[in-house]
Amino acid sequence: MHGLISKIETSAAQRDTLVAILVDTSSALPGCLSYVVAKDATDPNAIWVTEVWDSPASHRASLALPEVQQAIAKARPLIAGFGERFETEPVGGHGLVHS
């Protein structure tokens, strides 16, 4: 499995709009085992995205999907920058089925 944990900084007062775009796009992505969008508890302009994929190739392939490209185009103007980004190797846990 392949995991990503990323912090995204939004433009002022755009966090909820960006969250909605990411959540709406996250359903039914081939190879995506988990996609969680969370508001940062201490920064009103930050979100965290935690992803688990069956492989790095599935994640890369998802970026070419038309619905993902549309979401990227809608989200780009709302993003002020990116914070930390971590790649992980998920091994399992509650709610995550190892394929």
DAVENQUI-V626739 format. One record per residue. RES is the residue in one small letter. SS is DSSP state (@ for helix, = for strand, . for the rest). OMEGA is omega in whole degrees, -180 to 180 (none if undefined). D_LAST is the distance of its C-alpha to the last C-alpha in whole Angstrom. Layout:
RES;SS;OMEGA;D_LAST
RES;SS;OMEGA;D_LAST
This chain:
m;.;-177;8
h;=;-180;12
g;=;176;14
l;=;173;17
i;=;-173;20
s;=;174;23
k;=;178;27
i;=;176;29
e;=;-180;32
t;=;171;34
s;.;-177;37
a;.;176;40
a;.;180;39
q;.;-174;36
r;@;-177;33
d;@;178;32
t;@;179;33
l;@;177;30
v;@;-179;28
a;@;179;28
i;@;-178;28
l;@;-180;24
v;@;-179;23
d;@;-176;24
t;@;-170;22
s;.;-178;19
s;.;173;18
a;.;173;16
l;.;-178;15
p;.;179;13
g;.;-180;10
c;=;-179;11
l;=;179;9
s;=;178;12
y;=;-176;16
v;=;176;19
v;=;-178;22
a;=;174;25
k;=;175;29
d;.;-176;30
a;.;-177;32
t;.;-178;35
d;.;-176;35
p;.;180;36
n;.;-176;35
a;=;173;31
i;=;175;28
w;=;176;25
v;=;179;21
t;=;-175;18
e;=;171;15
v;=;-179;11
w;=;177;10
d;.;178;7
s;.;174;10
p;@;-180;14
a;@;178;15
s;@;178;13
h;@;179;15
r;@;-179;18
a;@;-179;18
s;@;-178;18
l;.;179;21
a;.;-179;23
l;.;-179;22
p;@;-179;26
e;@;177;25
v;@;177;24
q;@;177;27
q;@;179;29
a;@;178;27
i;@;180;28
a;@;179;32
k;@;-175;32
a;@;-173;31
r;@;-179;32
p;.;-179;36
l;.;-175;35
i;=;178;33
a;=;-180;36
g;=;-180;33
f;=;177;30
g;=;-179;30
e;=;175;28
r;=;-177;24
f;=;171;22
e;=;-178;19
t;=;174;16
e;.;-179;13
p;.;180;11
v;.;179;10
g;.;-180;10
g;=;-179;13
h;.;178;14
g;.;-178;12
l;=;180;9
v;.;178;6
h;.;-179;4
s;.;none;0
